[in-house]
Amino acid sequence: MHDTLPPFPLWSFREDVFVEPDPDQGVIVVHSRWEDTVLPMPAPAVVEAMRRMSLGPISLGNVIRSGAERRDLGALLDRLGHLVVRSFGVDREQPLISVVPLTPQAAFHLPERPPVNPVRLSRFAVLTTDGGNYLLESPLSHHRVILHRADALGHLGTLMRPGPASAAGPETRSVISYLMAAGMVVEAVTGDPFQRVEFAEDHDPALTAWTPIDLMFHTRSTLGRHDQDFGVTYPLGEHGSVEPVVKEAAEGITLPRPSWDDLAADPPFSAVVEAHRPAETFSEAAMTLTDLGALLYRTARVRSLTGSPSTEATATTSDRPHPTSGDCHELELYAVVDRCAGLARGVYHYDPYHHRLNPLDGDPDELLVSANLASAPPVLLMVTARFRRLSWKYNGLGYSLVLTDAGALVQTLSLVATALGLAGRRLDGPDIEASAQVFRLDWRTESSVCGYAVGHARTASPEDGYPVNDAEWPMLAAALLA
């Protein structure tokens, strides 16, 4: 650290900003990822300062001399605050830290006074590395803080627990000021040494229900609070390494297929929707292979492929009964069978192309126990995701799409099971280590995301509550299905 040296501020634009003077029109155009801002042509020294800022961090005092120029540049930078990177350094080598705006709403204002109460790092701040710098981010902030040098990390160590900023040296106090302006450091609501140190973010009703990782996932898998590439960007290249649209499978057990006439005998759709209730517990009755085959065929089979079976994986999509993102169909089904007439107890992978179950060597008890259900279901369908089926195409929202697709599949399973006279319940929070071992998977490329237990329900006790809107419909629907 260099606490014997006075820190000095540095200014620059985001790396994607381009400054274009247009003397003929008497304007200067500032191009950015969000907009093109047209401004009246300022004084030559101000134009030069903006040009240099587009190349990297500068000390404004090296360019701006007069008070009028300083005021003009200050007014422009206030208007362009969402494009301005604020840094400071302690020598001429490189900045110590930089605060980068991430959104058009970003506003950076250094505290008007030093903090008088204890300060600490926000519990929502997350430290990562990009291979060259440390990055400090928070879902509550419109900024990213870049720690350019290893000694910058030492300042964060002083912020892991509440403490007075006044006890720190000038360099650390400058770091604290910049991090407070960026929303990474918070000040306690009171400085009374005889009271417990408390911070507003720990008692804010809007935040107390969030964990840092959940809130970060929410803000980074949606738009509005980050500047990362997002959407269909093909981050791995259009022909990146990706699994085939249908997972390779060995010869297996051919499942019975329902006919169209079987489907025609289904109860009305509205009756199925109203009659569905999650099974509290399962009876000892076994499922039949016919029911299991019908359930899988009607929810997850491959109906058709685009291209041909030899087409590159990234260029091939499939059509199946349940919706998925971009028809990529990253989800796989594994059947953990406890009792099913016509099928040995064990673990199977469902082949949706050939409508077969391929036996695996895993122990079903490992997953039935880890499911933590009140009673063992006849069949537990585990849903896994082959992540690269989406990540080759989508940036930023791939995993959120996995969860959306998994919900659509489970809903489809629930409705079809109800139409077949079966009962089921969703399994949340699967044990990804247990399923990876049982299914012989590398959890980093394919992992469990949810499950669906299915069979025959025990007679359920009447639900407590009071009627609101047509509460009798489920009973009427159940009578139609009986």
HELIX and SHEET records of a PDB file:
HELIX    1   1 PRO A   44  MET A   53  1                                  10    
HELIX    2   2 LEU A   60  ASN A   62  5                                   3    
HELIX    3   3 GLY A   67  ARG A   79  1                                  13    
HELIX    4   4 GLY A   81  LEU A   83  5                                   3    
HELIX    5   5 ALA A  150  GLY A  157  1                                   8    
HELIX    6   6 ALA A  165  ALA A  167  5                                   3    
HELIX    7   7 PRO A  170  ALA A  181  1                                  12    
HELIX    8   8 ALA A  200  ASP A  202  5                                   3    
HELIX    9   9 PRO A  212  ARG A  220  1                                   9    
HELIX   10  10 TRP A  260  ALA A  264  1                                   5    
HELIX   11  11 PHE A  269  ALA A  275  1                                   7    
HELIX   12  12 LEU A  289  ALA A  300  1                                  12    
HELIX   13  13 ALA A  313  ALA A  315  5                                   3    
HELIX   14  14 SER A  325  ASP A  327  5                                   3    
HELIX   15  15 PRO A  364  SER A  370  1                                   7    
HELIX   16  16 ARG A  388  SER A  391  1                                   4    
HELIX   17  17 GLY A  398  ALA A  419  1                                  22    
HELIX   18  18 ILE A  432  PHE A  439  1                                   8    
HELIX   19  19 TRP A  473  LEU A  481  1                                   9    
SHEET    1   A 6 PHE A   8  PHE A  13  0                                        
SHEET    2   A 6 VAL A  84  GLY A  89 -1                                        
SHEET    3   A 6 ILE A  97  PRO A 101 -1                                        
SHEET    4   A 6 HIS A 143  LEU A 147 -1                                        
SHEET    5   A 6 TYR A 134  GLU A 137 -1                                        
SHEET    6   A 6 VAL A 126  THR A 129 -1                                        
SHEET    1   B 3 PHE A  18  ASP A  22  0                                        
SHEET    2   B 3 VAL A  27  HIS A  31 -1                                        
SHEET    3   B 3 ASP A  36  PRO A  40 -1                                        
SHEET    1   C 2 VAL A 119  LEU A 121  0                                        
SHEET    2   C 2 VAL A 185  GLU A 187 -1                                        
SHEET    1   D 2 GLY A 231  VAL A 232  0                                        
SHEET    2   D 2 TYR A 394  ASN A 395 -1                                        
SHEET    1   E 7 ILE A 253  THR A 254  0                                        
SHEET    2   E 7 ARG A 356  LEU A 360 -1                                        
SHEET    3   E 7 GLY A 346  ASP A 351 -1                                        
SHEET    4   E 7 LEU A 331  VAL A 337 -1                                        
SHEET    5   E 7 VAL A 379  ARG A 386 -1                                        
SHEET    6   E 7 GLU A 446  GLY A 455 -1                                        
SHEET    7   E 7 ALA A 423  LEU A 427 -1                                        
SHEET    1   F 2 MET A 287  THR A 288  0                                        
SHEET    2   F 2 CYS A 340  ALA A 341  1                                        
SHEET    1   G 2 SER A 304  LEU A 305  0                                        
SHEET    2   G 2 SER A 318  ASP A 319 -1                                        
END                                                                             
